[in-house]
Amino acid sequence: MPATDSPPTDAAPTTLTPRLRLVLVLLLAAQFMLAVDFSILNVALPVIGTSLGFPLAQLTWIGTAFALCAAGFTLFLGRVADLFGRRRMFLGGLALLAVASLAGGLARSPEALLTARVLQGLATAAVTPAGLSLLTTSFPEGPLRQRALGLNGALMSAGFTTGAILGGLLTDLLSWRWAFFVNVPVALAVLAVAPSVVAESRPERRPKLDLPGAVSVTLGLLAVVLGLTRAGQDGWTAPTALVPLAIGAALLLVFHAVERRVPAPLVPLDVLRRPSVAWGNAAGLIAFLTETSLVFLLTLYLQDVLGFSALAAGLSFGVLGLGTVVGGSVASRVIGRIGSAPTLIVGGIMQATATAALLALGAERSWMGLLLPATFLGGVGNMLVIVGFMVTATSGLADREQGLATGLATMTQQIGITMGTPVMGAVATAAMTGTGTAAVLTGLRTAIAANVAVVLAGVLVGGVLLRAGRSGGKGEGRGRSDGWGKGDEIPVG
């Protein structure tokens, strides 16, 4: 099933041509917009509740409805993009996002808003893996792809932070509705230019879609994400959490059994058994889980301990966002010198060290002098892990498998983002004995310590096993035959 529009290996571009530069800008703009959508409504939730009459207990469904669809359907739609055309799926998803965002901004009832969020989640599940597939098939393995994935990872992580800042600004200066409307012009601009710039990529022969596998994995992921979300709200022993988690686990076991038997599986098990795919995605899951949950924990610290407003707390994360941009910018150079598996280890140690420094935080605002540089360095380390994960999990696969690989990577990202807050929130809540600032600090320190332990245990073990498996530790892209100059910088002249 060769991809009809993918250039052969010996004809792969070795420099960033004007056309590739425009492709990169378009794809990154779309991915950044999707990342912003994950957090842009967080600060605005109380205002939305008052405006539309949302019950306080139901406000979290504004985020949950989006996350459920974004995580649950991404693997299925990533595979559909492989079979029926990645550009087609990318453009269709963007069109749906524009319509859903317009509907959300015009919503006059909770039902209309939640419907718009569901459609936004489905659009994200379509656009993200298709966009990543187009990115990996447009750029050859090696420094060009590493640089593109580095920028993509940096902008997606920065988008999560930017969403919190932008949501506060739009809500305070204009209206919460602009948190939806802002997507529309960006989506329309990409839709206007992309068809003439981004080449279609799809297999010559269209195999039969694995419908039983698609149904079981989609429903299983939906149930798991729902269970994790309910666990963060109701507790880990609540039936509302345990029942969907059990159903999700059972459905994923059904999915595994189906994939062993069907002639054209949705996820070939030999791909999942590759160390680069398995351990690369494990490292990525930990990277997204720990850093997004840290943002949640520090939001509690800034507002409940230091007394910052929601907008001021959001602006404080601009330093973290800057760290992710720096990390994404240097990640390809680090990978080019030491390989992706060692980069996972270096980034994990850096992230864990910076996060461990936050255990010293106290109840005075002077501790911002520690928080800001620590979050900056943690953002750099986290982005090294994320880019290392993206490069590892999408390398060594044929173009026809890139939709599957990027679908898995996107699913890992969405589940990590969804899992982080309920898991670390439950740890913090369990450790808060008593009331007052001291109790909040105790709970936050316990959760931060757990965050550090997860980073060290997961990323280091995964990195070592990746290196032992020779799946990314041999210095991908070490040679300079790609035409890049010293320091692996993209030619811009």
Protein Blocks (a to p, Z undefined) as FASTA:
>chain_A
ZZfklccfklgcfbdcfklmmmmmmmmmmmmmmmmmmmmmmmmmmmmmmmnopafklmmm
mmmmmmmmmmmmmmmmmmmmmmnopklmmmmmmmmmmmmmmmmmmpcbfklmmmmmmmmm
mmmmmmmmmmmmmmmmmpccdjklmmmmmmmmmmmmmmmmmmmmmmmmmmmmmomklmmm
mmmmmmmmmmmmmmmmmccdddfbdcdddfklmmmmmmmmmmmmmmmmmmmmnopkbfkl
mmmmmmmmmmmmmmmmmmmmmmbdfbafklmmpmklmmmmmmmmmmmmmmmmmmmmmmmm
mmmmnopafklmmmmmmmmmmmmmmmmmmmmmmmmmnojklmmmmmmmmmmmmmmmmmmp
cfbfklmmmmmmmmmmmmmmmmmmmmmmmmmmmgoiafklmmmmmmmmmmmmmmmmmmmm
mmmmmmmmmmmgcedjklmmmmmmmmmmmmmmmmmmmmmmmmmmmmmnopomnopakamk
lopaehiiacfZZ
